[in-house]
Amino acid sequence: MYDFQFKPFEEMTPEDYATVGFKSGLEVHQQLLTTSKLFCRCPAGRYSKEFHAEILRHMRPTLSELGEYDGTALMEFKTKKEIIYRVNKETVCTYEMDDTPPFMMDDEALDIALEISMLSGLTLVDEVHIARKQYLDGSIPTGFQRTAICGINGSVPYGERKVSMIQLGIEEDSCREISDVGHRRIYNTDRLGMPLIELVTGPDMRTPEEVAEVGQILRKMMRTTGRVRRGIGATRADTNVSVTGGTRIEIKGVPKIGMMPLLTYNEAQRQWNLLRLREELKSRGITEETFTYEHADITRILKKTRFTPIADAMKNGQIVAAVKLPGWVDLLRWQTQDNTVFSREIADRVRVIACLTVLPNIIHSDTMGETLSGAEWKGAKKALDCTPDDTIVIVWGSAQDVETAVKEIAIRAKEVTIGIPSETRQALRDGTTGFERILPGPQRMYPDTDLPPIRVEPERLERLRKRMPVQYWDRIRQFTEAGVPKDAIEGLAISPLAPLFEFAVGEMGFSATEAAVMLWRYPRRLRREGITYDEMKLDDVRAILQSVSDGKLTRDGVLNVLRHAARNGFDAAALPSRLKRSELESFIQKAKQQVRYSKLHDEKNIPNLTLDKVMDEVRGRIPGADVAEEVAAHFAKEVQS
């Protein structure tokens, strides 16, 4: 069954992905554009590296309502981490530190979550029930995240088919990790508690490219509301991947949609190759039932080693241990992802759970390389009575960390004989994934007893429906039919300016091209000049267009007015007033005198230079063609006289 071997990413076809049973889904996390945080009244969206205090905490798992521990919580507890929180008094209060009960959920945030639920075709809940989701990695000081479901069972169009939307939840954002070295993890708390939605799709994507395309659809759909945050970290996606015979693996916090295809390809390849490794082990007689391992302290054997990592460890009083995997010869070199082999799976577990974070943290006999001498490898193998068919893994550190590492090496090796362990993995820059933690289970969820349910009243939903934007895929169709320039259709459809565009065409009398030029192309042109008017209010832009519609400002003057407003602020009273042709004469005389005062060598250029100076003064107040005609007539009269 597992004869198929992955081709290079660029050569894979949809048929290849169908062969391995590729499936993928998304969990899109989007920060909401609110004034306050979700369960307190601290300001949202203020980021700062400055901090006024540090708080130390140790996390401990708690039992679920059924008396069970969550696997992720137990794994995090094994790491014995010290968690340091850096607190800025301007953005964090006692609620985030679990010293004050929560406020009621922020109404503005709930409105936005319900609105996006409706855009996603979800069935809305009658009551919003708040639950606690346990997090023991320290990313939330309370040890749990408050979360609530707003809608379930929806879909959005994707080409000729639909992608199912399982649910949308609203929750509080976590801290930003600053560092994670050894047994100490440091967080910045400025992002903590900001309103966030999680939109979960079904496993409906069948190729890595489809994953990115659906991600773009959801991003653009949420952008149309104008009520979500933008910028680095405002949108993050967990990407779920599985293959036939595998299990759901969650790639955590993918920051860019463009990374999704290569990440999902590599994760599918990893699972497939691990299943092939399982079959190879089975052919060697190694199964879950027959799996064994041995370990021994080999500190004395390596006391004179020249391998720097181990030599330095022993100088600091640390120990060295070796783990024998009987019958595993050459299998730690088994390829899992691009430029990645199975030994990396073991090294990741040792790094994360045993907190041996300085790499390399293991070496093994399948690739001896420039590590130990031949005599040292021979001595280590002899200590464990190894045969030529065996592999040994060597690890070093404090006695406590080495004990944890030995167990994790054995656990990860045995897991391969079973299948694919359920994990949360991190997205790495090279497009591969690395172990982050055991995938959480349902045991980590339990009801929150601090807050009552929130009734979703029909009046609230009716108010939200009235402000809902047109779906961006419908806008694309409408804009295409209306003749909007191709380069403006996609961007304008998801822009906050889209309703103003529709008003300009429908009520102000502009053509689709004219409105698109003023509302889409002009801002792009100004950005190329280093000018942005993102902070201008839509009402200000509407006032400028209304001035054109009323005949007070010409179309070719809009760019200058926008440029001036972006640099100096908008003042409706300062908008240029319309000029008549008869009023141009004084401008022409003044401009001509300035040109002649410059004492040109070629007087044939005087009319053109005069026209340029006049346009600098009157652009936007009268059509340029009228100015050109008046300047030409002025100089014609001068020649005749």
N, C-alpha and C positions, 0 to 999 in steps of 0.2 A: 504493500500500500504506500510506503514511504520512499519509493524508488525515485520520485521526481526530485531533481536538484534545482535550487533557485539559480536563475540567471542573473547577470548584472542588472541593476535597477532599470537602466534605460532599455533593456531588451525584453523585459517582462511584458506579457500581453494580458488582456482580460481573461483569455482562456486559461493562461497559467494560474491566475489567481483563483479561477473557478476550480481548477484541479486540486488546489490545496485547501479549498473551502474558506477563503478569506472573508471575514466579516469585520465590520468596524462601525462604531457609533461615537457620538460626541457628548460631552458634558461641558457646555459652554458657560463660563462664569463671567458675568458682566457687572461692573460697578455702576451704580445708579447715580444720576446727577441730582443729589439732594443737598440741602443746607446742613442738615444734622446727621449724626450717626443713627444706627437703626434702633438701639434700645437705650440711648442716653441723648443728651442735648449738646454734646461736644460737637464742634464744627467738623464737617467732613471735607476731605480733599486738601488738607494742609499737610504738606510733606516737609520734613526737616531732619537733618542729621544731628541737630543739637538735642541734648537731653539734660534734664535737671536732677535725675535720680536713677539709680539702678536697683532692681528688685531681684532677689534670688529665690528660685522655687525648685522643688523636686516633685515630679509627677508620680502618682500612684493609680493603678487601675481600680475601677469600681465594678461591682456585680450588676448585671442587667436585671430587669424585673423577673426574669426566669431563673435567676441565680447563676448566670454564666458570665465568664470573662470573654471579652473580645480578643481575638488573636493578635490584632495590631497593638492593642493596649499592652498585652503581655510581652510582645516583642520590644516595644519601647521601654518597658520597665526593666528589661534585661540590660539595656544600654547604660543604666545608672547615670543619666545625664544631669548635670547642673544647668538649669535654664536661667539665663540672665535677661531681664527686660530693661531696656533703656526708655525712660519715661520723660516726655516733654509735657509740662503742666498746661500748655496751651491747647493740647489735642487729646489728652487722656484724663479721665476722672476716676473716682473710686469704683465706679461700676465695672470698668474694664478689668480692674484688679480683683473683682469678686468681693468687694467690701461693702457694696451698696446694692440693693435690689434693682432690677431693671425698670426703666420707664416703659410705658405702653409703646408698642411698635410705631415708628414714625409713619404718619399718614401719607406723606408725600411719597415715601418709598413704596408703601403698599399699593398706592394708586398706579405707580409706574409698573410694578410687577403684574398687577391685574391687567393693565393695558397690553403689555407684551404677551401675556397669556392669551388674550383674545386674538392678537395678531397671529399667534401660533396655532390658532384653531382649537385650543384646549377647552375642555369642559371645566368651568370654574367651580370651585368648592363653595358650599353654602356658608361654611365657617372656617376660618383660618386657625388651625390648632398648632401651637408652638411646641416643638420638641427639642430635646438636647441630643447632640451628636458628639460622642466622646472623641477627643483628640489628645493623645498623650505625647505627641512629638514636641509639645511646648509652644506651638504656634498660636495657641490661645491660652492666656494665663489661668482661666477658670478650669481648664481641662475639658471643656465642652463648648460646642458652638450652638447657639440658638438658631433654629431653622424651622420653616413652615412651608407646606405645599399650598400653592395657589390654584393650580389647574392640572388636569390629567387628560390623557388620550386625545391628542390632536394630530395634525399633520401640516406640512408645508409642501408646495409643489416643487418638484425637481425634474426638469425636462418633461418627459412624457409620463412620469410616475410621481408618486408622493413619498416623502420621507416621514415616518411616524415620529411624533413628539410624545414621549412617555409622560413627562411631567415638567412643571416649572416650580422651583422652590425659591423662597426669599430667605436670605441668611446674612449673618454678619461676617465681614472679611476678617482674615487672620493677620498676624504680625508679618513684618518683612524680615527674613533671615539675614543677618549680617555675617556670621561666621559659624562654623561647626567643626571644631578641632578637638580630638580626643573626647573627653567626657564633659566638655563645656560647649553649649550652644548659646549664641547671643542673638537677640531679636530687637528690632526697632518697632515701637508700638504705634507709630503715627497713622498707619493704615488700619489698625485694629478697630473693629466695630462698624466700619463703613458699610452701607447697604449694598448687597450683592444679590444677583439672581443666578440660579443654576438651571439652565435649560437642557434637558436630557433627551437625546434622540434614541430611536431604536437602532439595532445593529443592521442597518439597511444598506450601508455602503459596501460595494463589492470590489472596489479597487482603491489603491491609495489616492489616486487623482480625484475620485468621487468624494473622499473624505474632505479634501481641501475645498472642493466646489461647494459642498453643503455647508462647510464652515463659513464660506463667503456669503452664502445666502442668509444664514442666521445673523451674521455680523451686520449686513446691510439692512435686514429687517429691523433690528433693534436700533440702528442708527436713525431710521426714519422718524422715530419718536422725538428726536432732539432732546431726550431726557436720560441719556446714558453718558458716562464719562468716556473720554478718549485719551490716547497717549499710552506710553509704556506701562504695562502692568494693569491697565484698566480692563482689558479683556484677556482672559486666559482660558485655555481649553484642555480638559482631560480627554484623551483619545483612547477609546477602548478597542482592543484588537483580539481576534481569536482565529484559529484555523481548525480544520477537522481533526478531532482527537485532542485538541488543546483546551484552553479555558480562557475566560475573560481576563485580559491583562490591561491595567490602566496606566497609560503614559501620562504622568501628572504635569499639569501646568505648562502646556506647550504655548510659548509666548507669541509665536508668529505662525499664521496659517501656511505660509510657504514652506515651513519645516515639516508639515504633516505627512506629505507623500513619502519622503525618505524614511521618516521615523516609523511609519506604519509598515512600510516594506521590510525594514530591518527587524521589527518586532515579529512580524509574521514569519520571516526567515528564521529568527531565533527559535520560535516555538516549533517550527517544522524540523529544524536540525536537532533540537532536543528530543523530539519524538524519534528521530532516526537514531540518535545516540541510545535511547532506551532499547530500541530493537537490537542494536549492536551488543549492548550489555546482556540482553536476553540470550543472544546467540552464544555468549561466553558463559552462560549459566548463572548470571548475576541478576536476581530479581529482588523484589521487596522482601520476600521471605528468606532468601539466601544471603542478603547483603550483610557483610561484616566489616569491621574496621578495628585497628589497634593503634595505640599511641604510646609514646615514651618520651621522657625528658632526656634530651641529648645535649644539654648545656655543657657537660663535662667534655663530651666528644669534640665540641666546636670551640673549646676555650682559647685556642690559638689561631682561629680563623682570620683570614685577611679580608673576608667579605664585610665591607664597612658597615652596612646596616645592622648585622648581627653582632659584630665586634663592638660597636657603639652601645648597643642594647646591653650587652654583658658588662661593659664598663660601668653602666648605671644600675647594676644589680638586677637586671631582668633575666628571664629564663628563655630557653629555646625548647620547642617540642616538635616532634615529628608524628604525622598521622599516616598509617599504611592503609592503602586501598587495594585489597587483594584482587588480582586479575584485571586491574585498570590500566595496564601499561599503554602509553601513547594516547589515552582518551582525554587527558586534560588539554591536549592540543586540538581537540575536535572543534571545527569551526562552528560558531553559532551565528554571529552577525558579520558584516563586512569588517575585515581586519580584526576580528575578535574571536577568541577561543573560549572553551568552557572554563578554563582556570580563572577567567575574569569573573564568572558567576560566583566562584568561591571567594575570590579576593573582595568582591563587593559585600558579601555577607559578613566577612571578617571586619571590613572597614566600618560598616553601618552598625552591626550588633555588638561586636567586641570592642568597637571604638579604636581600632588600630588604624588610624587615618593617614599615617605617613606611608607613602608608597615607595618601593614595593613593601607589601605587608606579608606576602608569602613567596616562597619559591618551591619548585617541585622537580622531581627527577625526570619528567618527560622532556623538559628543556633545561638541562643543567646549565648550559651557557657559561658566562663569566660570573659565576657565583661562588660556589664552594669548590675546593680542590677535589680531584678524583679520590684521594684518600679519605677526605671528609665525607663525601657521598657514600663511599664504601662503608665507613664506620657507622653512618646513620642507618643504612640499610641493614647492616649486621645487627644493630641494636633491636631491630624489629623483625629479624629473621626473614628478610624479604627474598623472594624468588625473582627471576628475570621477568615474570609476568606481572609483578606488582609495581605500583607507583607510590611514592611517598610525598607528602606535602609538609613543608617546614614553616613554622610560624614562631614569632618571638614577641615578647612584651612583658608586662607585669604578670605575676602568677595568676591573678584573678582574670585578667584579660585573655591570657593564653588558655586558661581553662574554658572560658566562654568560646574562644575561637576554635578550639579542638572540637567542641560539641557542634558548632555551626558548620564546620567542614564536613563532619559526618552527616549532619542533617541534610545539607545541600546535596551531597553525593547520593544519599539514599532516595531523595526526592526524584532524582532522574530515573530511577528504576520504576517509579510510579507514573510519572507524566510531567505536566507543567504545573508548578505551584502557583497559586493565585497571588499575584504581587501587584504592588504599585511601583512603577518604575519612573525614573527621571529622564527627561529629554536631554541628551548630550549634544554638544555643538557639531559633532561630526555626523549626526544623523543616526547614531546608535542609541540604545537605552541602557541605563544602569539601575541596579536594585536600589529601591528607596525604603520600602517597608512591606510587610505582609498586607494583602488586600483586606480592608475592614469588612466585617460581616454585620448582620442585622443586630447582633448583640450590643452594638455601641449606641443604639437609638433608644431613647426612653422619654416619656412625657415631661414637659417642664411644668412644675407646680407653682411657679412664681407669677405666671401670667394667664389670664382667662382667654377663652376663644374669642375671636373677633368676627362678629356677624357681618357677612357681605350683603349689604342691603341693595335691593333692586335700583333704588334712586342713585346710589353710588355708581353702579354699573352703567346706568343710562347716561350719567354725566361723563363718564369715561368714553363711552361709545361716540359721543358727539365730538370729542377732541381727537379721536383716533385718526392717524394718517391713512391715506390710501396705501395699500400694499405696494411695495416698491416694484414688484414684478408686474403689477397692473399699470403702474405709472410708466414703466419702460414701454409697455405696449402702447399706452396712450400717447406718450411723447414721440414714439416712432411714427405713429399714424398722423400726428400733428405736424411732422416735418422738422422736429428739433434736430440740429446738426448732430451727426453721429458721435463726435468727440465729447458732446455734452450730455447725452442721454443718460448714461449709467450714473455719472457723478451727480447730476442734477436730481435724479430720481430719489436718491437717499439723502439729499441735502436739506437742511432746515429751510432753504430758500424755495423748495419745491412748491409749497402752497402759494408763495408770493408769485412764482412764475405762472401758476394757473390763474391767479387773480389778474396779473398783468395782461395775459392773453385774453381772458374771458371778459374782464371789466374795463381795462384801460385801453384796449384797442391795439395792443402791440401784436406783431406777428410772432410766431414761435421762434423764428430765427433772431429777431430783434431782442426779444426777452432773454433768450439763451445767451446771446452775446453780452448783454449788460449784466446778467446775474451769474454767468458761469465763466465766460472767457475773460471778462475784465478782471475778476479776482485772481485768476491764474496769471494774467499778465502782470498785475501788481506784485504778486508773490515773487515772480522772477526778478522784479526790481527791488526785492527785499522789503516790500510793504504788504501789510496784512490788515484787513478790517474785520477780522473775526469777532472783535469785541463790539462792533457796531450792532445796535439793536435792529431787528427786522423792521420796526416801525420807521427807523431812520432811512433805511434803504427804500421802503415803500414811499416815503415822502419825496425822495429823489425821483423815483419813477413817476409819481403823480405829477411832479413839476414838469416832466417831459410830456406826459399825457395832456396836461393843461396848456401846453404851448409856451411855458415860461422858460424852459431849458431845452436845448437841442439834444438830439441823440448823441452826437459826437462830443458833447460836453460832459456826459455822464462819467467818463473815465477820469477827467480832471477833477470833478467834484468828489468822486470816491477817493482819489489820491489825496486831495486836500483834507477830506474828512478823516481819513485814516491817520494822517500825520498830526492834525491839529484838533481833532474832535469835530463832531457834527453840530451844526447850528442851522435849523430850518430857516431862521430869519435871514441868514447870510447866503441863501441860495441865489445864484445870479438871476437877474430879471431880464426879460426879453428885450432885445434891441430892435429898432426899426432900421431899414436901410438908410433912411434919411439922417439917422444919427451917427452914421459911420464917418462922415466927413472930418469931424474934429479928431478922431482917432487916426485917420489917414494922414492928416496934416502933421500931427505930432510925431508919428512914426517916420514920415518922410524927412522931417527936420533932423531927427536923431541919426538917420542913415547918412544924410548928406554931411552932417557935422563930423562923421567919422572919416571924411575925405577919402572916398574910394578911388582907386586908380581907374577902374572900369565902371563908368556910370550906367552901363547897360544893366547892371545887376540891381540898380536902385529899386525898380518896381517889385522884383521878387523879394528883396530884403524888407521892403516896406510891408508887403503882404504878410511875411513871417511875423513881424513885430505887431501888426494889427491883430493877427490871430492869437498871439500870446495874450492880448488884452481882452478879446471878445469871444474867445472860444467857448462854446456852450450857450452863448446868449443869442446867436444868430447863425444860420447855416453857413458853412465855409464857402459854398458855391456863391452865395450872395456877396460875401466879403470879396472874393476874387473878382467878381464882376464889377463891384464898386471901385476897387483899386485900379482895375484895368481902365475903367471909364475915366477916372480921375487923371491918369497919366495920358490918356488919349486927348483929353481936353487941353492938358498942359502943352502937348506937342502942337496942337492946332493953334493955340494962342501964341 
